[in-house]
């Protein structure tokens, strides 16, 4: 076969593509591979649609290959969240994404359980009239249905998209609609199972809360009985005599001289009152209160 003749700009980008591929596959230097891909895409300039000029076709092919290598390198570094924005900085709008790049993005975000990332991007690409004429359109539409719309439960959108698609014949259309219906039934079964599980968890939680509430009520009842018992015991204390003894102590210690002979009757009376109060405190609860 004859060697491929590249335009100067495309040849420079192709050289960077070869380096990036070697770094990705042979040396496993993913960061350096991404740098080479970025340098190659920057050298080619922004995408501006289709053009019959061979140089433009060469540039589009090389740019697509650079993006494919860059996507793989980013995924290897677990930087898959950056993939879509990284690609769109070179194609600017989803409608201009090459089919191979769109395919990789759909598969990547489906694998990492983030299909919603490609919901709007894939829909915009599939609605574009120029993309509908591409030979890869039918396979990308089916891929978008299986890996983006159905995992997200967008069954009505999927059916509408299939029925309005002209690239499928009646047999293919019925087969895909059957797949959508089957996926919808599986989705409904999972929803029922999740609802049953949630109901069981709610019942278990209510049972646990009921047991805790019963224990709390028992503790509060016991505490109320204890407080009532203590209060009934305190009601038997001779408050008046305690107050009188405190008053007499105040008179003896503050107003009178304890060394004076005139203070002896007050001190004697105070001792008697304290003895009576102490006997009342140390007596059983059922003992009748001492009459004043």
C-alpha angles and dihedrals in degrees: 000000000000117000116255113256112217128199113244095257093043090046091056091048090046090055090053089048091055091050091048092051091051091049091049100045107025106028099026089220097147098172092054090047090055090050091053091048092051092049091050094048092047091052091054095053128218123327114255106181128268126332133178092223109113092222089056092050091049091050092049091050094048092046091052091051091048090052091049091053091044092052091052092048093049091049091051089055090049090245093127092133088069096050101090096044090044092054095043092056087070099038098030097200130047093235091067096054113119114244093245092053092048090049092053092048093051092049093044097052090043091054093052091048094248103113093147089074090071097041098097096029094053093043092052092049093049094048092055110107095215091054091053088068093058118105090229093057098096094048092047091048091053091045091051091050095049100040104031116019101037097046087052094049094244093146098148092051090048093051092047091049093050095046092050094047115103098192093075122077120220094268094051091044093053091047093053092045088052090053090051091050092049091049090050091053091050089049090052091050091051090049091052092049091049091049091050091049091049091050091052091049091049091050091049090048092050090049091050092047090048091053091047091048091051091051091048091050090050091051092049091050091050091047092050091051091049092050091048091050092049092047092051088051092050091051088064094059115107097245094171093053092046090052091047092050090049090050092049090048088053090051094048097045099038110021101029135048110243090208092057118099090227090064095059097086091052092049091049091051090048092054091051093051093050091050092052092048093049091049089053093050095049094044122100119275094247093057112116116248119263112255117238 
